[in-house]
Amino acid sequence: MLVSVTLPNTLPGENTTPTQQTNLSMQERREKQAEVFDGAIKMLNNFWRREHDGFPITPIPVPCMKANMPYNDHEDVEKLFKKGIREILTTPAFVNLRQEYVFLVKHCVRRTYMLEFVKCNDPSCSHCSCKPIRAKNLISYIKQMGGQLPTPGFSHIHAGHYMTWLEMNNYIQHLQQPVVGIDKGCPSIADVKVCPRGCQYVISSVSDGEKHDFLVHYTERQSDMQKKRRAQKRAANSPTTMDLTEGDSCTTAAEPQSWLCTYKLPDGTECRFMGETYYQLRKHKHQSQHFVRRRELEFPENEVGLLLRTLTEQTKKWSSFWTVVLLDEQCAAVTTINEMVLVLPLKGETWTLFVLFLFTHQ
């Protein structure tokens, strides 16, 4: 706070302010006003360049007519929160901004109405390793209070008032009461949602939570989605109580999961082999050849059928439903179940497939 300090509103050697000089053009008046403000900022910079509690204060003046370095990327930051994650990960400018955002979230507590900054103890963090924590006792105390400044809570002694620091310290340190969560108990906030992945980040909306999860926890998000897909696949392939008869084991909380082979044997009964893992089930199926056989394809008894039979034996990829229409003596049209039309030659030294037209049924 400055007391009894008057900042000049004119340039040295002049008695009137730039706004009162009518003989100046609009551009000249703007430049003179910038010089006046730059002089005031320089004077303030000299006042503030000192120490506070043993820590040096280093103010940085920013001239009015120059770009706001290094904070001149406001538009890029705004675009970052509107782009998709794939574009962010492939655009160099957005990649750098995302790294800065991750660094910010890692070193701050983002509340609804306040932003707290704190250094970390991570040895891989170049910034905090070069400038380590000096007030170690304070940081240790803050960690005991939940890792952030204590959230104000209502006093148990004075009704209608908030707890003082002494009361809060006694409430948590000596009475061993739980620490109030971030923004918990704030009258103006009905439901406080904090990042579930461990960030001290208060989520303000659904879109804010989604964007934060994509930008900061993209790797964890992809890993969770992959685990979810694997769990769904295991659940789809796992046996149920309907598949098991009385006396067979099934999956319970105390028993391992079992995998059942339901292949029908020649006598009409099921195999009922049960493996402890899906790999054991697949190994059993391969060794016993317990796979459902595809029904044999039926081809017309003509040259077209002979052609289709030859191609089917070579590729093993043809559908079992065919519609064959003879166009003339040279070729025929074949329509598969997938609505694909193939025009095939009826004669030739080699069986060659010519695809003249493909279309998908909409």
KEDRENLUM-684932 format. One record per residue (C-alpha): residue in one letter; x, z, y. Coordinates in nm, 3 decimals, decimal comma, padded with zeros to 5 digits. Layout:
BEGIN
(marba 'a' (X Z Y))
...
//
This chain:
BEGIN
(marba 'm' (00,000 00,000 00,000))
(marba 'l' (00,132 -00,094 00,346))
(marba 'v' (00,057 00,122 00,650))
(marba 's' (00,121 00,033 01,017))
(marba 'v' (00,242 -00,316 00,931))
(marba 't' (00,120 -00,607 01,142))
(marba 'l' (00,168 -00,960 01,012))
(marba 'p' (00,216 -01,229 01,279))
(marba 'n' (-00,050 -01,497 01,311))
(marba 't' (00,161 -01,731 01,522))
(marba 'l' (00,494 -01,906 01,481))
(marba 'p' (00,806 -01,773 01,655))
(marba 'g' (00,812 -01,885 02,021))
(marba 'e' (00,437 -01,960 02,034))
(marba 'n' (00,157 -01,750 02,182))
(marba 't' (-00,148 -01,922 02,031))
(marba 't' (-00,251 -01,960 01,671))
(marba 'p' (-00,256 -02,309 01,512))
(marba 't' (-00,638 -02,309 01,506))
(marba 'q' (-00,646 -02,265 01,886))
(marba 'q' (-00,403 -02,552 01,957))
(marba 't' (-00,644 -02,838 02,029))
(marba 'n' (-00,372 -03,097 02,085))
(marba 'l' (-00,283 -03,100 01,714))
(marba 's' (-00,422 -03,332 01,451))
(marba 'm' (-00,591 -03,194 01,141))
(marba 'q' (-00,279 -03,247 00,927))
(marba 'e' (-00,046 -03,089 01,186))
(marba 'r' (-00,277 -02,788 01,220))
(marba 'r' (-00,283 -02,744 00,842))
(marba 'e' (00,097 -02,760 00,821))
(marba 'k' (00,139 -02,504 01,101))
(marba 'q' (-00,111 -02,271 00,936))
(marba 'a' (00,091 -02,297 00,615))
(marba 'e' (00,408 -02,203 00,805))
(marba 'v' (00,233 -01,896 00,950))
(marba 'f' (00,119 -01,781 00,606))
(marba 'd' (00,462 -01,852 00,455))
(marba 'g' (00,621 -01,629 00,722))
(marba 'a' (00,376 -01,348 00,644))
(marba 'i' (00,441 -01,383 00,271))
(marba 'k' (00,818 -01,369 00,331))
(marba 'm' (00,775 -01,048 00,531))
(marba 'l' (00,564 -00,890 00,256))
(marba 'n' (00,818 -00,999 -00,001))
(marba 'n' (01,087 -00,797 00,182))
(marba 'f' (00,864 -00,489 00,187))
(marba 'w' (00,783 -00,504 -00,184))
(marba 'r' (01,135 -00,576 -00,310))
(marba 'r' (01,223 -00,222 -00,420))
(marba 'e' (01,199 00,012 -00,719))
(marba 'h' (00,909 00,210 -00,858))
(marba 'd' (00,972 00,495 -01,101))
(marba 'g' (01,316 00,355 -01,177))
(marba 'f' (01,185 00,003 -01,251))
(marba 'p' (01,284 -00,282 -01,015))
(marba 'i' (01,004 -00,479 -00,849))
(marba 't' (01,084 -00,848 -00,806))
(marba 'p' (00,815 -01,029 -00,604))
(marba 'i' (00,822 -01,409 -00,605))
(marba 'p' (00,690 -01,584 -00,291))
(marba 'v' (00,497 -01,907 -00,344))
(marba 'p' (00,482 -02,145 -00,041))
(marba 'c' (00,135 -02,256 00,059))
(marba 'm' (00,199 -02,631 00,057))
(marba 'k' (00,378 -02,640 -00,280))
(marba 'a' (00,245 -02,643 -00,633))
(marba 'n' (00,166 -02,307 -00,787))
(marba 'm' (00,467 -02,291 -01,015))
(marba 'p' (00,473 -02,192 -01,294))
(marba 'y' (00,095 -02,148 -01,299))
(marba 'n' (-00,007 -02,506 -01,221))
(marba 'd' (-00,166 -02,588 -01,559))
(marba 'h' (-00,515 -02,454 -01,501))
(marba 'e' (-00,676 -02,790 -01,580))
(marba 'd' (-00,475 -02,823 -01,902))
(marba 'v' (-00,580 -02,473 -02,011))
(marba 'e' (-00,942 -02,561 -01,941))
(marba 'k' (-00,907 -02,874 -02,155))
(marba 'l' (-00,746 -02,670 -02,433))
(marba 'f' (-01,065 -02,467 -02,481))
(marba 'k' (-01,278 -02,783 -02,494))
(marba 'k' (-01,075 -02,987 -02,744))
(marba 'g' (-01,102 -02,982 -03,122))
(marba 'i' (-00,838 -02,809 -03,331))
(marba 'r' (-00,707 -03,136 -03,481))
(marba 'e' (-00,641 -03,284 -03,137))
(marba 'i' (-00,478 -02,959 -03,026))
(marba 'l' (-00,244 -02,955 -03,326))
(marba 't' (-00,136 -03,319 -03,270))
(marba 't' (-00,096 -03,326 -02,890))
(marba 'p' (00,244 -03,189 -02,771))
(marba 'a' (00,106 -03,048 -02,445))
(marba 'f' (-00,174 -02,864 -02,625))
(marba 'v' (00,066 -02,741 -02,896))
(marba 'n' (00,278 -02,565 -02,631))
(marba 'l' (-00,027 -02,417 -02,459))
(marba 'r' (-00,159 -02,291 -02,793))
(marba 'q' (00,173 -02,117 -02,863))
(marba 'e' (00,155 -01,949 -02,521))
(marba 'y' (-00,203 -01,841 -02,589))
(marba 'v' (-00,106 -01,692 -02,927))
(marba 'f' (00,180 -01,506 -02,754))
(marba 'l' (-00,066 -01,375 -02,493))
(marba 'v' (-00,317 -01,249 -02,750))
(marba 'k' (-00,041 -01,083 -02,951))
(marba 'h' (00,079 -00,886 -02,645))
(marba 'c' (-00,250 -00,788 -02,484))
(marba 'v' (-00,571 -00,592 -02,532))
(marba 'r' (-00,857 -00,806 -02,418))
(marba 'r' (-01,152 -00,592 -02,314))
(marba 't' (-01,476 -00,705 -02,156))
(marba 'y' (-01,377 -00,600 -01,804))
(marba 'm' (-01,000 -00,549 -01,833))
(marba 'l' (-00,685 -00,708 -01,972))
(marba 'e' (-00,400 -00,481 -02,087))
(marba 'f' (-00,047 -00,602 -02,159))
(marba 'v' (00,193 -00,424 -02,392))
(marba 'k' (00,524 -00,512 -02,557))
(marba 'c' (00,560 -00,531 -02,935))
(marba 'n' (00,819 -00,404 -03,181))
(marba 'd' (00,845 -00,730 -03,373))
(marba 'p' (01,217 -00,820 -03,414))
(marba 's' (01,123 -01,190 -03,438))
(marba 'c' (00,970 -01,181 -03,088))
(marba 's' (01,240 -01,321 -02,858))
(marba 'h' (01,079 -01,189 -02,540))
(marba 'c' (01,037 -00,826 -02,650))
(marba 's' (01,373 -00,825 -02,831))
(marba 'c' (01,557 -00,932 -02,515))
(marba 'k' (01,360 -00,686 -02,304))
(marba 'p' (01,285 -00,394 -02,538))
(marba 'i' (01,046 -00,109 -02,466))
(marba 'r' (01,194 00,155 -02,237))
(marba 'a' (00,904 00,400 -02,215))
(marba 'k' (00,907 00,463 -02,589))
(marba 'n' (00,726 00,798 -02,568))
(marba 'l' (00,442 00,643 -02,370))
(marba 'i' (00,404 00,353 -02,615))
(marba 's' (00,414 00,598 -02,909))
(marba 'y' (00,139 00,804 -02,744))
(marba 'i' (-00,073 00,494 -02,679))
(marba 'k' (-00,043 00,396 -03,046))
(marba 'q' (-00,169 00,739 -03,144))
(marba 'm' (-00,468 00,677 -02,919))
(marba 'g' (-00,557 00,356 -03,105))
(marba 'g' (-00,298 00,113 -02,970))
(marba 'q' (-00,460 00,072 -02,628))
(marba 'l' (-00,557 00,280 -02,329))
(marba 'p' (-00,831 00,523 -02,433))
(marba 't' (-01,184 00,401 -02,385))
(marba 'p' (-01,372 00,632 -02,143))
(marba 'g' (-01,623 00,855 -02,318))
(marba 'f' (-01,888 01,096 -02,202))
(marba 's' (-01,771 01,452 -02,151))
(marba 'h' (-01,878 01,727 -02,392))
(marba 'i' (-01,826 01,989 -02,124))
(marba 'h' (-01,971 01,836 -01,808))
(marba 'a' (-02,299 01,658 -01,877))
(marba 'g' (-02,339 01,324 -01,702))
(marba 'h' (-01,964 01,282 -01,648))
(marba 'y' (-01,685 01,109 -01,835))
(marba 'm' (-01,402 01,296 -02,006))
(marba 't' (-01,087 01,367 -01,810))
(marba 'w' (-00,751 01,279 -01,962))
(marba 'l' (-00,691 01,642 -02,061))
(marba 'e' (-01,026 01,667 -02,235))
(marba 'm' (-00,979 01,334 -02,411))
(marba 'n' (-00,628 01,424 -02,520))
(marba 'n' (-00,748 01,759 -02,660))
(marba 'y' (-01,045 01,587 -02,826))
(marba 'i' (-00,825 01,337 -03,013))
(marba 'q' (-00,487 01,512 -03,056))
(marba 'h' (-00,591 01,870 -03,129))
(marba 'l' (-00,947 01,843 -03,260))
(marba 'q' (-00,851 01,535 -03,469))
(marba 'q' (-01,162 01,345 -03,361))
(marba 'p' (-01,174 00,969 -03,417))
(marba 'v' (-01,059 00,741 -03,139))
(marba 'v' (-01,340 00,558 -02,961))
(marba 'g' (-01,324 00,183 -03,026))
(marba 'i' (-01,259 -00,078 -02,760))
(marba 'd' (-01,546 -00,082 -02,508))
(marba 'k' (-01,754 00,143 -02,735))
(marba 'g' (-02,002 00,351 -02,541))
(marba 'c' (-01,993 00,130 -02,232))
(marba 'p' (-02,349 00,139 -02,091))
(marba 's' (-02,343 -00,224 -01,976))
(marba 'i' (-02,240 -00,359 -02,320))
(marba 'a' (-02,503 -00,346 -02,591))
(marba 'd' (-02,304 -00,480 -02,885))
(marba 'v' (-01,923 -00,491 -02,886))
(marba 'k' (-01,765 -00,740 -03,128))
(marba 'v' (-01,390 -00,723 -03,183))
(marba 'c' (-01,182 -00,985 -03,367))
(marba 'p' (-01,214 -00,898 -03,739))
(marba 'r' (-00,858 -01,021 -03,815))
(marba 'g' (-00,685 -00,733 -03,640))
(marba 'c' (-00,656 -00,866 -03,285))
(marba 'q' (-00,748 -00,629 -03,007))
(marba 'y' (-00,967 -00,901 -02,865))
(marba 'v' (-01,328 -00,842 -02,759))
(marba 'i' (-01,541 -01,146 -02,842))
(marba 's' (-01,774 -01,231 -02,555))
(marba 's' (-01,986 -01,495 -02,732))
(marba 'v' (-02,017 -01,690 -03,056))
(marba 's' (-01,832 -01,990 -02,915))
(marba 'd' (-01,559 -01,763 -02,777))
(marba 'g' (-01,512 -01,607 -03,120))
(marba 'e' (-01,497 -01,947 -03,292))
(marba 'k' (-01,244 -02,083 -03,042))
(marba 'h' (-01,030 -01,770 -03,068))
(marba 'd' (-01,036 -01,790 -03,448))
(marba 'f' (-00,931 -02,157 -03,442))
(marba 'l' (-00,653 -02,117 -03,184))
(marba 'v' (-00,499 -01,788 -03,302))
(marba 'h' (-00,593 -01,757 -03,669))
(marba 'y' (-00,610 -02,120 -03,783))
(marba 't' (-00,381 -02,060 -04,083))
(marba 'e' (-00,575 -01,753 -04,197))
(marba 'r' (-00,902 -01,940 -04,144))
(marba 'q' (-00,790 -02,230 -04,364))
(marba 's' (-00,667 -01,986 -04,630))
(marba 'd' (-01,001 -01,803 -04,631))
(marba 'm' (-01,192 -02,129 -04,663))
(marba 'q' (-00,972 -02,234 -04,955))
(marba 'k' (-01,026 -01,900 -05,128))
(marba 'k' (-01,400 -01,934 -05,072))
(marba 'r' (-01,406 -02,281 -05,225))
(marba 'r' (-01,209 -02,157 -05,525))
(marba 'a' (-01,445 -01,862 -05,568))
(marba 'q' (-01,746 -02,095 -05,555))
(marba 'k' (-01,584 -02,321 -05,812))
(marba 'r' (-01,511 -02,028 -06,041))
(marba 'a' (-01,866 -01,902 -06,001))
(marba 'a' (-02,004 -02,246 -06,086))
(marba 'n' (-01,791 -02,267 -06,401))
(marba 's' (-01,827 -01,905 -06,509))
(marba 'p' (-02,076 -01,810 -06,781))
(marba 't' (-02,399 -01,628 -06,700))
(marba 't' (-02,607 -01,390 -06,902))
(marba 'm' (-02,848 -01,674 -06,977))
(marba 'd' (-02,567 -01,862 -07,153))
(marba 'l' (-02,484 -01,568 -07,380))
(marba 't' (-02,676 -01,430 -07,675))
(marba 'e' (-02,708 -01,067 -07,772))
(marba 'g' (-02,372 -00,924 -07,886))
(marba 'd' (-02,161 -01,167 -07,677))
(marba 's' (-01,950 -01,027 -07,397))
(marba 'c' (-02,006 -01,128 -07,038))
(marba 't' (-01,847 -01,060 -06,702))
(marba 't' (-01,898 -00,711 -06,561))
(marba 'a' (-01,723 -00,501 -06,302))
(marba 'a' (-01,510 -00,334 -06,568))
(marba 'e' (-01,452 -00,635 -06,795))
(marba 'p' (-01,253 -00,954 -06,732))
(marba 'q' (-01,428 -01,285 -06,678))
(marba 's' (-01,492 -01,502 -06,987))
(marba 'w' (-01,525 -01,878 -07,020))
(marba 'l' (-01,769 -02,013 -07,277))
(marba 'c' (-01,760 -02,347 -07,461))
(marba 't' (-02,114 -02,483 -07,511))
(marba 'y' (-02,020 -02,800 -07,699))
(marba 'k' (-02,277 -02,886 -07,970))
(marba 'l' (-02,132 -02,918 -08,318))
(marba 'p' (-02,258 -03,175 -08,573))
(marba 'd' (-02,482 -02,909 -08,735))
(marba 'g' (-02,662 -02,859 -08,401))
(marba 't' (-02,510 -02,522 -08,314))
(marba 'e' (-02,290 -02,448 -08,015))
(marba 'c' (-01,919 -02,380 -08,042))
(marba 'r' (-01,939 -02,050 -07,847))
(marba 'f' (-01,563 -02,026 -07,806))
(marba 'm' (-01,485 -01,775 -07,532))
(marba 'g' (-01,157 -01,781 -07,341))
(marba 'e' (-01,025 -01,522 -07,102))
(marba 't' (-00,921 -01,790 -06,850))
(marba 'y' (-01,040 -02,137 -06,757))
(marba 'y' (-00,705 -02,274 -06,879))
(marba 'q' (-00,772 -02,137 -07,229))
(marba 'l' (-01,114 -02,303 -07,230))
(marba 'r' (-00,968 -02,640 -07,127))
(marba 'k' (-00,692 -02,608 -07,386))
(marba 'h' (-00,952 -02,535 -07,655))
(marba 'k' (-01,162 -02,837 -07,551))
(marba 'h' (-00,860 -03,069 -07,565))
(marba 'q' (-00,743 -02,940 -07,901))
(marba 's' (-01,091 -02,950 -08,058))
(marba 'q' (-01,207 -03,261 -07,868))
(marba 'h' (-01,518 -03,076 -07,757))
(marba 'f' (-01,618 -03,320 -07,485))
(marba 'v' (-01,955 -03,488 -07,437))
(marba 'r' (-01,922 -03,849 -07,544))
(marba 'r' (-02,045 -04,116 -07,311))
(marba 'r' (-02,300 -04,347 -07,468))
(marba 'e' (-02,167 -04,686 -07,562))
(marba 'l' (-02,232 -04,972 -07,324))
(marba 'e' (-02,467 -05,244 -07,438))
(marba 'f' (-02,382 -05,598 -07,335))
(marba 'p' (-02,582 -05,918 -07,376))
(marba 'e' (-02,484 -06,142 -07,668))
(marba 'n' (-02,342 -06,428 -07,462))
(marba 'e' (-02,027 -06,526 -07,277))
(marba 'v' (-02,113 -06,293 -06,988))
(marba 'g' (-02,147 -06,002 -07,229))
(marba 'l' (-01,811 -06,088 -07,385))
(marba 'l' (-01,654 -06,095 -07,039))
(marba 'l' (-01,803 -05,758 -06,946))
(marba 'r' (-01,698 -05,604 -07,275))
(marba 't' (-01,339 -05,720 -07,225))
(marba 'l' (-01,324 -05,591 -06,868))
(marba 't' (-01,483 -05,261 -06,970))
(marba 'e' (-01,223 -05,200 -07,239))
(marba 'q' (-00,950 -05,265 -06,983))
(marba 't' (-01,077 -05,052 -06,696))
(marba 'k' (-01,313 -04,792 -06,853))
(marba 'k' (-01,479 -04,762 -06,514))
(marba 'w' (-01,795 -04,967 -06,551))
(marba 's' (-02,146 -04,833 -06,519))
(marba 's' (-02,364 -04,826 -06,829))
(marba 'f' (-02,652 -05,004 -06,658))
(marba 'w' (-02,633 -05,377 -06,594))
(marba 't' (-02,852 -05,656 -06,469))
(marba 'v' (-02,720 -06,001 -06,555))
(marba 'v' (-02,862 -06,313 -06,391))
(marba 'l' (-02,731 -06,660 -06,479))
(marba 'l' (-02,677 -06,858 -06,161))
(marba 'd' (-02,567 -07,185 -06,323))
(marba 'e' (-02,346 -07,306 -06,604))
(marba 'q' (-02,031 -07,187 -06,428))
(marba 'c' (-02,104 -06,830 -06,317))
(marba 'a' (-02,343 -06,536 -06,337))
(marba 'a' (-02,439 -06,249 -06,104))
(marba 'v' (-02,410 -05,893 -06,234))
(marba 't' (-02,569 -05,598 -06,052))
(marba 't' (-02,458 -05,245 -06,141))
(marba 'i' (-02,647 -04,920 -06,096))
(marba 'n' (-02,442 -04,859 -05,778))
(marba 'e' (-02,603 -05,163 -05,613))
(marba 'm' (-02,280 -05,363 -05,635))
(marba 'v' (-02,314 -05,737 -05,694))
(marba 'l' (-02,034 -05,913 -05,885))
(marba 'v' (-02,015 -06,288 -05,934))
(marba 'l' (-01,830 -06,360 -06,259))
(marba 'p' (-01,697 -06,688 -06,399))
(marba 'l' (-01,819 -06,788 -06,744))
(marba 'k' (-01,524 -07,005 -06,836))
(marba 'g' (-01,151 -06,990 -06,793))
(marba 'e' (-00,830 -06,934 -06,980))
(marba 't' (-00,801 -06,575 -06,847))
(marba 'w' (-01,076 -06,327 -06,775))
(marba 't' (-01,055 -06,296 -06,395))
(marba 'l' (-01,296 -06,091 -06,185))
(marba 'f' (-01,394 -06,233 -05,847))
(marba 'v' (-01,572 -05,995 -05,611))
(marba 'l' (-01,753 -06,216 -05,361))
(marba 'f' (-01,996 -05,973 -05,209))
(marba 'l' (-02,032 -05,593 -05,201))
(marba 'f' (-02,305 -05,390 -05,041))
(marba 't' (-02,430 -05,035 -05,059))
(marba 'h' (-02,798 -04,958 -05,084))
(marba 'q' (-02,899 -04,759 -04,773))
//
